[in-house]
Amino acid sequence: MLAEMKLRSDEEGRGVIQLTVPPASIMKVAEVIRGVLTLAGHKVRRLNEEGEEWVTAEEVFPDASPAMALRGLRGKEDITQAELAARLGVSQNAISEMESGKRPISTKMAKRLGEEFNLPYKIFL
């Protein structure tokens, strides 16, 4: 597991640390660095490649749930509960109960939903 670190200055005279780490470690390394910088009294902003602040879905939707994801994605795709139910071979009532949180989404159903919406199934768990 090789990691690389480069130090340089940018055009505004700020110190830049560039790290290259294995993909499986990126979030752990980022959280450790963020913690160290926070302890040192720095406010840490995560930026995308365009220099815009980057936030996670969890930060934007702290109360997000699989039910909310299902309801939102169905709405985004502009399909009714009945249409989704027909595609999945379940009742419209089953979709309604999953969207309201009354019925948990099983791993098997999450995988089917993931395929239907072309997304990772874990969104629905």
C-alpha positions as CSV (number, residue, x, y, z in Angstrom):
1,M,0.0,0.0,0.0
2,L,2.0,2.9,-1.3
3,A,1.2,6.6,-0.5
4,E,2.9,9.6,-1.9
5,M,3.1,13.1,-0.6
6,K,4.3,16.3,-2.5
7,L,4.8,19.7,-0.9
8,R,4.7,22.9,-2.9
9,S,3.5,26.5,-2.8
10,D,0.7,27.9,-4.9
11,E,0.7,31.2,-6.8
12,E,-0.7,32.9,-3.7
13,G,2.1,31.7,-1.5
14,R,0.1,29.2,0.4
15,G,1.5,25.8,1.2
16,V,0.0,22.9,-0.7
17,I,0.2,19.3,0.4
18,Q,-0.7,16.8,-2.3
19,L,-1.4,13.2,-1.2
20,T,-1.9,10.2,-3.3
21,V,-3.3,7.2,-1.5
22,P,-4.9,3.9,-2.4
23,P,-8.6,4.4,-3.3
24,A,-9.7,2.1,-0.4
25,S,-8.0,4.4,2.1
26,I,-9.0,7.8,0.8
27,M,-11.9,8.5,3.2
28,K,-10.0,7.3,6.2
29,V,-7.0,9.4,5.4
30,A,-9.1,12.5,4.6
31,E,-10.9,12.2,7.9
32,V,-7.7,11.8,9.9
33,I,-6.2,14.9,8.1
34,R,-9.4,16.8,8.7
35,G,-9.3,15.9,12.4
36,V,-5.7,17.0,12.8
37,L,-6.3,20.3,11.0
38,T,-9.4,20.9,13.1
39,L,-7.4,20.2,16.3
40,A,-4.8,22.7,15.1
41,G,-7.5,25.3,14.9
42,H,-8.0,25.4,11.1
43,K,-11.5,25.5,9.5
44,V,-11.4,22.8,6.8
45,R,-13.3,23.2,3.5
46,R,-13.4,20.4,1.0
47,L,-13.3,21.6,-2.6
48,N,-14.0,19.9,-5.8
49,E,-11.8,20.2,-8.9
50,E,-13.5,23.5,-9.9
51,G,-12.7,25.0,-6.4
52,E,-16.3,24.7,-5.3
53,E,-17.1,23.5,-1.7
54,W,-17.9,19.8,-1.7
55,V,-20.4,18.4,0.7
56,T,-21.7,14.9,1.3
57,A,-25.3,13.8,0.9
58,E,-25.3,13.0,4.6
59,E,-24.4,16.7,5.4
60,V,-27.1,18.0,3.1
61,F,-29.7,15.4,4.1
62,P,-28.9,14.4,7.7
63,D,-32.2,12.7,8.1
64,A,-32.0,10.8,4.8
65,S,-33.4,7.3,4.7
66,P,-33.8,4.5,2.2
67,A,-37.5,5.5,2.0
68,M,-36.6,9.1,1.2
69,A,-34.1,7.9,-1.5
70,L,-36.7,5.7,-3.1
71,R,-39.4,8.4,-3.1
72,G,-36.9,11.0,-4.4
73,L,-35.5,8.8,-7.2
74,R,-39.0,7.7,-8.3
75,G,-40.0,11.4,-8.5
76,K,-36.9,12.3,-10.3
77,E,-37.5,9.6,-12.9
78,D,-41.2,10.8,-13.1
79,I,-42.7,7.3,-12.6
80,T,-45.7,6.5,-10.5
81,Q,-45.7,4.0,-7.7
82,A,-47.8,1.7,-9.9
83,E,-45.3,1.9,-12.8
84,L,-42.4,1.1,-10.5
85,A,-44.4,-1.7,-8.9
86,A,-45.2,-3.2,-12.3
87,R,-41.5,-3.1,-13.3
88,L,-40.5,-4.8,-10.1
89,G,-43.3,-7.3,-10.0
90,V,-44.7,-6.1,-6.6
91,S,-47.9,-4.3,-5.6
92,Q,-48.3,-0.5,-5.6
93,N,-49.0,-0.8,-1.9
94,A,-45.6,-2.4,-1.3
95,I,-43.9,0.6,-3.0
96,S,-46.0,3.0,-0.9
97,E,-45.1,1.2,2.3
98,M,-41.4,1.2,1.4
99,E,-41.5,4.9,0.6
100,S,-43.3,5.8,3.9
101,G,-40.9,3.7,5.9
102,K,-43.6,1.3,7.0
103,R,-42.0,-1.6,5.2
104,P,-38.2,-2.1,5.4
105,I,-36.4,-2.6,2.1
106,S,-34.8,-6.0,2.0
107,T,-31.4,-6.6,0.5
108,K,-33.0,-8.5,-2.4
109,M,-35.4,-5.6,-3.1
110,A,-32.5,-3.1,-2.7
111,K,-30.6,-4.9,-5.4
112,R,-33.6,-4.8,-7.7
113,L,-34.1,-1.1,-7.0
114,G,-30.4,-0.5,-7.6
115,E,-30.7,-2.2,-11.0
116,E,-33.8,-0.3,-11.9
117,F,-32.3,3.1,-11.1
118,N,-28.8,2.2,-12.2
119,L,-27.4,3.0,-8.7
120,P,-25.5,1.2,-5.9
121,Y,-28.1,-0.9,-4.1
122,K,-26.7,0.1,-0.7
123,I,-28.5,3.5,-1.1
124,F,-31.7,1.6,-0.3
125,L,-30.5,-0.2,2.8
